[in-house]
Amino acid sequence: MSGVLPEYYVYEGRPVVFVEPDGGGLDCLVLSPENGEFLRDMSYVRKIRGGTHADIETLSRAEFVQRVEEYRGRRLKGDGAVFALYETVNGLEDVARGEGRALTGEEAALVRSLRGRTHGLFEDGLRARGRGYLPG
C-alpha cells in the first residue's frame, strides 16, 4: 500500500476505495449493489489492510473505473442513457461469451470507451441529486 490516497481495490468482487476526507484521516467507500452509490463502510479497511483474504485486487484509477462500471452494468436496472449503454456493453460481452471467445481488440476498446462514458453519466447523476460520488 502506497499510503497516498485514494487507493482503489476490489474485495471479493466489490469495488472499494480508501479516501482522505476533508480534515484528514481515512475513509472507506464501498460500491452498493442496490443503487450503485459509494457508501461508507469502515469494516473494509481491516479486511483489506489485514490482507488475510486472497481475493483482494489493488487497481489503478482507470482499472477501478472499468470495474465499477462492470459491477454497476451487471447489477443495476433502470431507464435512460446510462442504462442503454450498460445494455450495449453487456450485449457485446454476452455475445462473445456465447461464442466462446474473448472480445476482439475493437470490441474491447469500445467496451472501455463506453464504460468511461457510463461512469461520467452515472456520477454526474449522483452529483445532480446531491448524493455521494467517487472521489479522485
Stockholm file with secondary structure:
# STOCKHOLM 1.0

chainA/1-136         MSGVLPEYYVYEGRPVVFVEPDGGGLDCLVLSPENGEFLRDMSYVRKIRGGTHADIETLSRAEFVQRVEEYRGRRLKGDGAVFALYETVNGLEDVARGEGRALTGEEAALVRSLRGRTHGLFEDGLRARGRGYLPG
#=GR chainA/1-136 SS CCSCSCEEEEETTEEEEEECCTTSSCEEEEECTTTSCEEECTHHHHHHHHCCCSCEEEECHHHHHHHHHHHHHHHCCCCSHHHHHHHHHHHHHHHHHHTTCCCCHHHHHHHHHHHHHHHHHHHHHHHHTTCCCCCC
#=GC SS_cons         CCSCSCEEEEETTEEEEEECCTTSSCEEEEECTTTSCEEECTHHHHHHHHCCCSCEEEECHHHHHHHHHHHHHHHCCCCSHHHHHHHHHHHHHHHHHHTTCCCCHHHHHHHHHHHHHHHHHHHHHHHHTTCCCCCC
//
